[in-house]
């Protein structure tokens, strides 16, 4: 089932200073009204479709709007009940403010489906008991996902109470206010407290292109021995604080846990430099992080990954760079200049642009006289400018700057280059992908634990 959002959702109900019993009653009335209107007088009421309940916890107005929009996008593709809880720690009392908005989807091959978004503004005393608050609203027989839009309160009873009625929790470690301390609490949760609880991180999903690119290098059968010959791993990231090393630690933890590396020591220096030493059998692996200035990247985003080593007498090096800086060469003909730079830096796009410009130049030379006559009305051959100026423009989409450049060097062979476009990092798409594919990811769990072990020993 898929549909597009049409305008703003319909406000079905709103009330202030109420109890959850009032919300539950209003929700029943809204559903009954929709079922009766769709069925009419000649049919029985259609059964209500719902595949999951998504509970989003936010603490600010901007986060609330973002969560509501994301819930609407997910509801347009999967019939779901969404609950958005905005905590107001400074508010007193036990009453809540509630809104119910609805989106009606009308697929061509089935009956209409109504998706509700229940928004609750709860004061501090009530916000400490989220589990008891949402339990009456949950749909039986379908999974319940808790999406904590900010920093989950790891170790506090508030979070444990919410997880008691949920099957999985989704978060974004890139948005943690104190990344290192939150990462520490998350590692404790995975290792001890909630072994059966599904946990998913949006930042882990954003690293998928990096993980897939690295894994694809070792996929051919003749490169499998390279896995046991890795001796160097280097990662560039934006920002200098230790909280900005989470993504780099994820990639390191992913490789270390998969290949059985044992960490011996790790140190962190000034300027965001990190050096760590791993061993695998008798082989040693050096891991280095460094902070690089990248204005178009947010703090903590990975800029480059380098893997190198030796196996069976051959050296190898894999370099993956995001949006690499490569200066453009001078134009061979000064009469034709590109006055507008292209939107990307990938070689394939630049080559296509140059070919298109050359083709336009050839056509202009062939039809110069007729074009001049058409534009000026003068006879062909008269008043033609001696040095015509042609403006070439690259019409590639601006998002082609988001690319990964992969360089492969094996032995004395010629370097291999591959350019791939990175998909836009849309939060709704990432969240929907996590909910659709499952949140019990053992690879993520062990990568997180190995990554935090590295951060802890710095």
N, C-alpha and C positions, 0 to 999 in steps of 0.2 A: 504494500500500500504506500503510495506517495502522493503528495499534493503540495501546492504552493500556498504560501501565506497570502491571504487577501485582506489588506488593510489592517486595521486595529481589531483586537478581539472584542467581543460583546460583553459588557458588564452586566452580569446576571443578578448580582446581589452584593450589598455592602452594608455593614453595620459596625458600630463602635461600642466599646465597653461591654463585651458579651463573653459568654462561656463557650467551650467547645461543643456543648450540646446544641447550641443555636446554629453553629456552623454545620453540624451534621444534619440537622433538620432542613436547613436551607439547601444543602447539597442534594438531599433526597427530593426536594420539591423541584429543583432545576432539572434533575435527571428525569423525573416523572413527566414534567411538562414537555421535554424534548421527545421522549418516547411516544407520548400521546399524539403530539403534532406530526411526527413522521409516520405513525401507523394509520392515523385517520380513524374513521368510524367503522370501516369494513375489515380491518386487520387486527390481529393481536399485536401487542407491543413487541417491538424487536428486542432481542437480547442485547445487553450492553457489552461492547468490546473493550477490553483493556488487557494489555500484555505486560505492564509493569507500572510501578509507582516510583516516581523520581522525587526525592526530597532534597531541596536546595537550601542550605543555610548560609545567610549573608549577614553583614553587619553595617551596611551603608546603602544609601539610596541608589548610587550608581551601580553597585553590585546587584541590587535588587532588580533593576531594569535589565541588566545583562542576563541574569538568571531567568527572568521571565521570557525574554526573547529566545534564549537557548531552549527553554522548555517548549515554546511554541514550535520551533523548528523541528524538534524531536517528535512532538505530538503530531506534526503534519505527516510524518513518515511511519510512525508507530502509534496506534491508539494507546494512550497512556494517561494516567492521572498524575498531575504535577502539584507539588506543595512547596511553596517558597516561604521560608521562615526568616523574617528579619528581626534579629535580636536587638533590643534596646536596653543595654545594661543600666543606664541611668534612670530609666523609667520605674515608677513605683506602682504598686497595686498588683492585682491578679487578673484583671480584665484584659482582653485582647481586642484589636481591630482586625477585621477580616474582609476580604474581597473574593468574589468568585467571578472569573471571566471564562468565557467559552469560545472555542473555535470549532466550527462544524466543517468536516471534510466530507465531500461527496464524490467518492471514487466512481468511475464509470461502470465497473463490474460488480459493485456491491452496494448495500444500503449505506445511508449516511452514518457518520460516526461523530460523536461529540466528545471533544477532549477538554477537560476542565483544568484550570490553574487556580488553586486556592492559595491566596497570599495572606500570611498572618504576621502582624506586628505584635511581638510579645515582649513584656517587660522583663527585667532581669530575673525576678524570682521564678517566673514561669519558664524562662529560657533555659534554666538549669535542668529542666525535666522534659527534654524534647521527645524522648521515647514515649512517655505517658501522654504527651500532647498530641502526637500524630497517630498513636495506635488506633483510636476509634475510626480514623479516616482510611486506613489501609485496606486494600482490596485483597481478599483471601485467595490463595492459590497462585499468585503471581509474585515475582521477585520484587523486592524493595531496595532501591539504591539510594544511598546517602551521598550527596554531592556537597562537600564543604568548600565553598568558593574562596574562602580566605585561608587562614592558618588554623588547622584543627587543634583544639586544646588537648594535646597529648598528655596522658597521665591524669586528667581531671575526670571527676564523676560525670560531668556534663556530657562528655563524649561517650563514655561507657554506657550511659543511659540511652543515648541515641542509637548506638550500635546494637543494643539489645533487641531491637525490633527490625533491624535491617540485615540484608544478606551481604551487602558489600558497601565499601566506601570509596569514592572517587575524589581526588584532590589534584592540585597543581603545585608541585614543589617549587616551580619558578615564581610563584606568588607568595611564598612564605615570607613573613615579616622578618623573622630571625632564622634564616635558612639553616644554619649549622645546628642550633638547638632544636629546631623542629625536625630536622633530619635525624637527630639523635633519638628523639621521642618516637619517630616513625620506625626506626630500626628496632627499638625495644618492643614495639607492638608486634612487629612481624616475628621476632625471635622468641617471644615468650607468651604474650597475652592472647593473641587471636590467630592461632594457627589455621583455623578453618574459615576465617573471615576473608572474603575477597577484597583485595586492595588494588587500586589502579591509579596511575599517575599520568596526567596529561603531558608532563615534560618527558617522560619515558616514551610516550607515543611520538613526540616531536623528534626524538633521536632515531626513529626507525630508519629514515633514509641513510643515516650514517652507519647504523648497524648492518643494514642490507648491503651497502656498498662494500664494507669491509669483508663481510661474509662471502660475497660473490667473488672476491679476489681469490679466496682459497677453495672455491667450489670445484674447478677443474681437477681431475684426478691427479695430473702430474704436479699440481701445486699443493697437494695435501701435506707432503713432508715439510713445507714451509711453516706449518703451524708449530712444529717442534723446533724450528730454527729461529723464531723471533727473539731478537736481542734488544730491540729499542721500540719504545712507544712514546710518541710526543703528541701533546694536545695543546692547541692554542684556544684561549677563551677570552671573552670580553669582561672587563672589570678586574679589580685586584683583590677585593676582600675574600675571606675564606668562604663566605656564603655564595660567592659566584663560581665556586668550583664544583657545584653539585652535578651538573651535566657531565663535566669531564670525569668526575669520580664514577658516575654511572657507566660510562664507556669503559673505563679501566676495570671496574668491578665486573662488568659483563665479560670481558676477555679473560680476566684472572680466574673467575669462577668456572668458566667453560674449559680453560686449558690447564687448570690445576696449579696455578702459580701460588707460591707461598711468599707472603711479604716478610721482609727482614727488617727494614727500617725506612723511615720517611722523614723528610725535613722540608720546611717552608722558609723561603727567604724573602727579602724585600722585593717590591715590584710585582708580587703575585707569582713568583717562581716557586715551583715545587719539584723536588727530586725524591724518587722512591726506588728502592732496590727489591726486586723479587727473585726467587729462584724456582726452578722446575727441574728436579733431579740434580744433575751437575751443571746445569746451564743457568746463567744469570740473565735477568732482564732489567734494563734501566727504563724507568718511566719518568717523564718530565712534563710538567705543565708550565705554561708561560702566558702572561696576560698581554694581549695585543690591542692597540687602539683601533676600534672599528665603530665609527659613529653610527652606522646604520643598524648595528646589532645591539640588542638589549644586554644589560649586564648578566653574565652567566651563560650566554649563548656560545656554542662551540663555533670556532672559526676555521680550524684545520686539525686534521689527524694524520700522523705519520707513523707508519709501521715499517721496520727494517730488520734484516737479519741475514743469516747464511744457512744454507742447507745443501748437502751433497755437492759441496764445492762451488756452489753458485750463490751469488749475493742477490738480494731482492729488496725492493723499496716500493711501498705503496703510500701515495700522498693524496689525501682528499681535502680539497679547499672549498670553502663556501664564498661565492662572489669574489674570486681572486682579482687583485689589482694588476692589470696589464696595460701599460701605456700604448696608445695607438701609434702606428708608424706614419711617417709623413706621406702626403698624397704625391704620387709620381708626377701628376700634371697640375701645376699651380693654377691653371685656368678653371679647374673643377674642384671646388672645395665644399666639404660638408660643414655647413654653418650650424647644424643641430646635431649634437652627439646622440648616438643610439642609446636605447634604454637598457642595454645589457653589455656584458663584457665577454660573452662566450664566443669562441672562435668560429663556431658554425654560423651564428647569427651575423657576425662581422663579414664572413665570406659571402653570405647570401646578399648582404647589403651592397658589397663592392661589385658583385656580379650584376645586380639590378642597376646600379649606377652606370656601369660600363655599357650595359645594353641600352639604357636611355641615351647615353652619349652617342653611340653608334647610330641610333635612330635619328637623333637630332642632326647629326652631320649629313645623313642621307637625304633628309627632308628639310634641310635648313632653308632653302630658297622658297619652297612652297609654304612653309610655316611663316616665314617672314612676310610673304605676300598676303597671307590670310590675316595676320595680326595688324599689319600697317596699311595695306591697300596699295603699297608701292609695287611697281613692276618687279618681277624676279631679278635678283642680282643688284638692285639699287639700294643704297643706304643700309647695306648689311653691316653690322658692327664687326670690326676687325677681330676682336677677342671676345666672343660671346661668353657669358657667365651662366653656368647652370647650377642651380641649387638642388642638391640631393638631400633627401629626407628619409630617415629610417622609420618605417611604420610598424616595427615590432611592438608588441604590447609591453608596457612598463614592467610587468611582473617577470619578464624573462631575466631580470637581474638576479633573481633568486635561483642560482644554479650551484651544482656541485661539480667541480672539476677534479677528475680522477687521473692521476699520473701513475703508470706502472713501469718500473724499471727492473728487468731480470737479467743478470749477468751482463754480457757485452751487447745484448740486443738493443735495438732502437726503442726508445721510450714509446709507450702506448698512451694515448690520451682519449678520455671519454668525458663528454659534457652531458649532464642531465638536469632537467628542470625540477626544482623542488616544489611540491604541492603547497598551496597556501595553507598556513597554519590556522585554520578556522577552528575556534573552540567548540562550536556546536558539532562540526564534523568529527573532531577528535573524540569528543564525549560520546557521540552516537556510535562510533566505531568500537570504543571500549565496552559499551553496554551490549552491543550486538555480538561481539566476539568472546565476551566473558572476562571476568575480573580476577580469576584464579590463575595467575601467571607465576609459575615457579621460577622461571628464568628471571623475571623482574625481582622476585623476592631475594634470590641469592645474589643477584647483581647489586641490589641495594645494600645488603649486608656487607659484601666485599668492598663496595665503594665507601661505606661509612667507616669500615675498618681502616681504610687508607686515610680518610680525613681525621680520624681520631688519633692516629699516630704521628701526625705532622707536628 
